Amino acid sequence: MFVRKLAVKRVDSEGMRHACPIRWIDNFAMRNFTNDAIFDDTLPVGDGLLEAGNRVPLERLQPAMEDWFRRKGYLKPEDGLEVTELPASY
């Protein structure tokens, strides 16, 4: 089910990338467990790392995570979020 490895990074105002803590990612995953079925196929596995199934669309995942992180106060107003798929050999 979790065939894709994703990197989840906070991008600060200077363009530096930082792995998002697993507690942020887990908080998003648990919220979406009951609210949006499209994100049910996600599994936080470590700081900055998320595993996902093939049906999870990155173009929806990134803005949804960024919105949730902002509402929780995890991201500063000038920060952004980057979600990228890692190579299969990771």
C-alpha positions as CSV (number, residue, x, y, z in Angstrom):
1,M,0.0,0.0,0.0
2,F,2.7,2.5,0.9
3,V,4.8,2.2,-2.2
4,R,5.9,5.9,-2.4
5,K,8.5,7.7,-0.2
6,L,7.9,11.4,0.2
7,A,10.1,14.1,1.7
8,V,8.3,16.8,3.7
9,K,10.3,19.9,4.3
10,R,9.7,23.4,5.7
11,V,11.2,26.1,3.5
12,D,12.3,29.1,5.5
13,S,12.4,32.7,4.3
14,E,16.0,32.3,3.2
15,G,15.2,29.2,1.1
16,M,16.8,26.8,3.4
17,R,15.0,23.4,3.7
18,H,14.4,21.6,7.0
19,A,12.8,18.2,7.6
20,C,9.4,18.6,9.2
21,P,9.3,16.9,12.6
22,I,7.4,13.6,12.6
23,R,4.9,15.0,15.2
24,W,3.8,17.6,12.6
25,I,3.4,15.0,9.9
26,D,1.7,12.5,12.3
27,N,-0.7,15.3,13.4
28,F,-1.8,15.9,9.8
29,A,-2.1,12.2,9.1
30,M,-4.3,11.6,12.2
31,R,-6.6,14.5,11.4
32,N,-7.1,13.3,7.8
33,F,-7.7,9.8,8.9
34,T,-11.3,10.9,9.7
35,N,-11.8,13.9,7.4
36,D,-10.4,13.3,3.9
37,A,-10.2,9.7,2.6
38,I,-7.8,10.6,-0.2
39,F,-5.0,11.0,2.5
40,D,-5.8,7.8,4.4
41,D,-3.0,6.0,2.5
42,T,-0.3,7.9,4.3
43,L,2.1,6.8,7.0
44,P,4.5,9.1,8.8
45,V,7.8,7.2,9.2
46,G,10.3,9.8,10.5
47,D,11.3,13.4,10.5
48,G,10.6,14.7,7.0
49,L,9.5,11.3,5.8
50,L,6.1,10.1,4.8
51,E,5.1,7.0,2.9
52,A,2.1,7.1,0.7
53,G,0.0,4.9,-1.6
54,N,-0.3,5.6,-5.4
55,R,-3.7,7.2,-5.1
56,V,-2.4,10.1,-2.9
57,P,-2.0,13.1,-5.3
58,L,1.0,15.3,-4.4
59,E,-0.8,18.3,-6.0
60,R,-3.4,18.0,-3.3
61,L,-1.3,16.7,-0.5
62,Q,1.2,19.6,-0.4
63,P,-1.4,22.5,-0.1
64,A,-3.5,20.5,2.4
65,M,-0.4,19.9,4.6
66,E,0.7,23.5,4.3
67,D,-2.7,24.7,5.3
68,W,-2.9,22.4,8.3
69,F,0.6,23.3,9.4
70,R,-0.2,27.0,9.2
71,R,-3.5,26.6,11.2
72,K,-1.6,24.7,13.9
73,G,1.1,27.4,14.0
74,Y,3.9,25.1,12.9
75,L,4.8,27.3,9.9
76,K,5.7,31.0,10.2
77,P,3.9,33.3,7.7
78,E,7.1,33.6,5.6
79,D,7.7,29.8,5.5
80,G,6.6,27.4,2.8
81,L,6.3,23.6,2.5
82,E,7.8,21.3,0.0
83,V,6.6,17.8,-0.6
84,T,8.6,15.7,-3.1
85,E,8.7,12.1,-4.1
86,L,12.0,10.4,-3.4
87,P,13.6,7.9,-5.8
88,A,12.4,4.3,-5.4
89,S,15.9,3.2,-4.2
90,Y,15.6,5.4,-1.1
